[in-house]
Amino acid sequence: MSGITRDDIRAAVGAGMLTEAQAASLVVLAEQRAGVRTHMSGLDEPFELFKGFNEIFIVVGLTILYLGYAGITGMTLLGTTQGYILGMVYALVGLGGVILLARYFTLTRRMVAPSIALAIMFGLLAAQFGFAFAAMMDLRTPGTLTMAAGFSALCLTGYYMLFRVPFTVALIALSVFVTCFGFATLGGSFPREARDIFLLSADGPFAVLTIVLGLIGLVIALGFDMSDPHRVTRRAASGFWLHVIAAPAIVNTVALTLFDARSFGALVTLVAFLALMALLAVVIDRRSFLVAGVGYVVALAITVVEGQAFFVILTLGAGLVLLGAQWEALRRRVMRALPGFPGKDRLPPYDLIQQESAS
């Protein structure tokens, strides 16, 4: 009898025989018994876009299939050219087709790239149903957008509960953002330009919404992380995609507001804020906060240092490469130096060898 692989355990989770928490504990126990974790230098942020070129081939086929269906039915991003009743019918048929395809490619074949593509198509079809329904209700543009995004968020949540595709979490977060912005525009407030979504000094509630939703997303992402600190199940990958959305929402809102002020005190505060975000990234072992803040470091270098900006950028690039190479060692030192705080023992392990000897 051959040994049980991670794919077998993931299949057991998909079949409902194990919970994801039980699966994570089982994998960690197996690796401890095999001595794997004793020799691990650290943990990485697991995320996959595809497993092989066959998956890319299937994604191309699915994309052509979706475009062909959209062409035959007259469906566009804003509904259908054949009336709202047919638009809703075509969208529902498309949603059913995506579910059938996902049962095969996601649950049976457990393919990554096709699962991501199908989740995107499901979200688009749900939004198209929302646009058609809004047309039937004779809603104006802000209400139409809100209806479409809200219906998409609702359907994608059900899709995630059914198929557990981690990338779906990012689509849900984006749909929630658009839904909340849509509700804000119903009161007659509109962002004059894209940066108003992140600029707290701009008119309207959009920047406040951005940072509040970003913080909510961060809390939920940390919940995913803490439920799977060893990052062996899809919960860790779901947390990754939510961090990808939450980090720019938080960092861009605060950093752009401070940078736009251009005063010495605001720039000093910006440096302190970016340092704090870098520390947070190391503590929770998620690099998305660092990536979101890099652009502001470059902008600061160009604004403040001027003639020496390229030297600062060169130094920054070298520092990021070094940080990526020595991430685990740096995180180990930082976590050892920090005092105990709630949830510290539920974050990704930072000293695996010490933990193994203690157990």
N, C-alpha and C positions, 0 to 999 in steps of 0.2 A: 504494500500500500504506500503510495507516494505521500509526501508531506503536504499539509494544508498551506496554501499560498495566501498572500494578501488578497488576490482576486477572489479566492474562495470565500474569504471572510467578508469582503464587500458584497459578494453575491448573497451571503447569508443575511446581511443587513438589508439588502434590497428585497429579499423574500420575507422579511419580518421575523426571522428566526433569532436574530440578535439585534440589540439596540446599538447605536453608534458608540455609546459610552462603553458598553460591554466589549465591542469589537476593539476599541482602543486599548482597553485593559488587557485583552487577550493577546494582541500583537506585542505590547510592551513586555508582558510576561514571557512570551516565546523568545523575544530577542534577549531578554535578561538571561534565560536559561541557556541560550546558545552563545552567550558571551558577546553578542553583537554590540550592545550599548556600552560595554566597557571600553571598546576601541573606537567609539565614535568621537570625532573631534568637536562636534557641535550639531545643531539642528538648523535646517534651512527652511525657507518659506516654500512649501510644496505648491506647485501650480503647473498644470499641463494645458497646452492648447491642442496638441494632437499627439498620437502615438506612432503614426507612420504615414507614408504618403497615400496609402489606400484611404485613410480618413479624409485627406484633402480631396481626393478624387470623388468621394461620396458627397462631400460638402459642395463641390462644383455641381454635381448632379442635382442635389437638393435645391441649390440656388436657381438652377435653370428650371426645375420643376415648379418652384414658387413663382418665378417670373412668368412662366407659361400660364399658370393658373390665374395670375393677376391680369395677364393680357386677355385671356378668354372671357373672364368675368367683368372686365373693365374696372378692376379695383385699383385704386391709387392709395397713397399714404393718407389721404383725406377722405377715404370712403370709396364709393363706386360711382361710375358715370351712368349707371342704369337704374338709379332711384334708391331711396333708403331702405325699402322693404327687401329688395333683392340684395342690397349691400349687407344687411344683417344676415340674410340666409347664406350668402356666399362666405361671409366671415365665419359663421358657425360651422359650415361644411369644411372650411379650411382648418379651423381649430380641431375639429374631429379627426381630420387627416393627419395633422401634426401629432396628435396624441397616439394614433395608431403607429405612425412611424417611430415615435419616441419609445413605444413599448418594445419595438424591435432593436433599434440602434442604441438606446440608453439602457433599458433593463436587461435585454437578452445579450446583445453584443458588447455592451458597456464601452462604447466608443466615446471619445472625448470631443473631438472637433464636430462631428455630426450632432452631438447632444447640445453643444453651444449654438450651432446654427439653427437647430429646431427650436431652442428656447427663444432666440431672436425672432424667428418667424412667428412663433406663438404670440409673443408680445406685440408684433406688428398687426397680426390679425385681430387680436383683442382690441387694439387701438382703433382699427378700421371699423369694428363693430360699434365701438363707442362713438365714432364720428357719424356713422349712419343713424344710430339711435338719437344722437343730438340733433341731426337734421330732421328726424321725425318729430322731435319735440320743438322744432323751430327755434333752437337756441342760437344766440349770437356767438361771434368768434371766441371770446374768452370762455364762455360756458361750454362751447364745443370742445375746446382744448382740455378743459378741466374734466369733462365727461370722458373723453377718450383716454386721458392719462390715468384717471381714477379707475376706470374699468380694466385698463391694462394692468395696473398694480394689483387689483383684486384677482384677476385671472392668473397672473404670474405667481402670486402667492400660492394659489391652489396647485399650479403646475409644479412649483418647488416642493410642496408637501407630497406630491405624487411621485415625482421622479428624482428629487434631491440633486439636481444639477447645480453645482456651486455657482457658476456664472449667472444663474437666474437671480441670485441675490443682488448683483450689481444692477440688473435690469429693474428689479423691484425698487431699489433705492432711487434710481433715476426717475422712474414713474412717479414715485412719491414726491420727489422734488418738483416735477412738472405740475403735479396735481396741486400742491400747496401754492406754487407760484400762480397757477390758474385761479385759485380761490382769491389770491391777493389782487389779481387784476379785475375781479368782478366788482371791486369797490371803485374802479376807475383809475387805479394807480398802475402805471406802466414804466418799466425801466427805459431810460432814454438811450442807453448804450449798454453793451454787454458787461462792462466793468461795474455797473451799478448793482449787479447781482452780488458782488463781493465788497462793495465800498460802503462801510457803515455810515459815512458822512453824506451819502447820496439820499435823495428823497425816496420815500417809499419803504416798505417793510422787507424788501427782498434780501438784503444783506443779513438782517436779523434772522430771517427764515433760514438762510443758508447755513449760518453758524449753529443755530439751534438744531436743525436737522443733521448737520455734521456731527454734533456732539451726541445726539441720539444714536446715529449710526455707529459712532465709536464705542458707545456702551454695548450695543448689540454685538458688534464685532468682537469686543473683549469677552463677551459671554460665550461666543463660539470658541474663542481661543482657550479660555479657561476650562471649557468642557472637554477639550482635547489638547492638553499641553504638549504631548509628544507628537502631535500633528501626523496622525496615522489614518484619520478618517476624513470624509468629505466635509465635516464641520470646520476643520482647519482651512480647507480651500475656500469654503463659504466665507469665513472670516477674512481671508486674504482679499477677496473681491469687494467685500464691504469696506475694508480699510482703504482700498484704492479709490472709492468714492468719498468716504468720510474725510480722509486726510487733506485732499485739496480744498474741500469745503471749509474746513477749519483754518488751515494755514493761509489760504488765499484771502479769506475774509479779514483776518487780523493783520496779516503782513501787508496787504495792499492798502488797507486803511492807514497803517502807520507810515508806510512808504510815501503815500500821497500827501501826508502832512508836511514832510520835508524839513521839519524842525530838528535841531540837534537832539533834543530829548526824545522825539519820536523815533529817530534813527537808532539811538542807544537802546530804547525799548524794543525796537525791532530785532536788534542783534541778540538781546536777552531772550526774546520770545523764540527766535530760531534755535538758540542754544537749548532752550527748554524742550522744544519739539524734537531736537536731535537726541536729547537724553531720554525722552519718552519713547522714541523709536528703538533705542537700544534696550530699554527696560522691557518693553512688550515684545521685542524681537520682530518688529515690523519695519521695513525700510521705506515704506510709502511716505511717511512724514518727512524723511530726509529728502526724498526725491521731490516732494512738493515744495520744499523750501530752498532747493538749490538755485532756482531761477532768481530768487530775491537776493541771494548772496552775490550772484553775478551782477544784478542791477545795482546793489550797494557798492560793489567794487567800481563799477563804471561811474557812479554818481559821486562817490566820496574820494576815491583814490585818483580818478581821472587818468593821468599819464601812466600810472603803474597798473592800470586795470588788467592788462593782459598777463602781467606777472602774477597778480592775485588769482586770476582765472586758472593759470597754469598750476599754481600751488593748490588751488581748490581741486582741480582734476586729479593731481597726484594724491591728495589727501583722500579723495573718494575711492581711488583704486586701492590704496593702502588699507582704508577702512573695510572695504569689501574683502580683502585678503585676510585681515586680522579681526574680523567681526566677532567671532566666538571668544577669542582671548580678551578683547576689550570688554565685551559684555560680561564675561566672568569677573573681571576686576571691578566693573561698575556695580554689579549685583552684590558682590561680596562687601563692597564699601558702603552700600546703602543699608540703613537700619531696617528692621522688619516692618512690614506694612501689610494691611489686609490684602489677601490675594497673592502675595509674593510667591507662596509655595504652589500656586495654581498656574503660574506663568510657565512658559517653556523652560525646561531645566537648563541651568547655566553651569553646573558642575556635575556632569554625569558620573565621572569616576568616583567622586566623593560620595554621591548618592548610592552608588552600587555597593561601596564598602560599608556604608552605614546600614544598608538593608541586609 
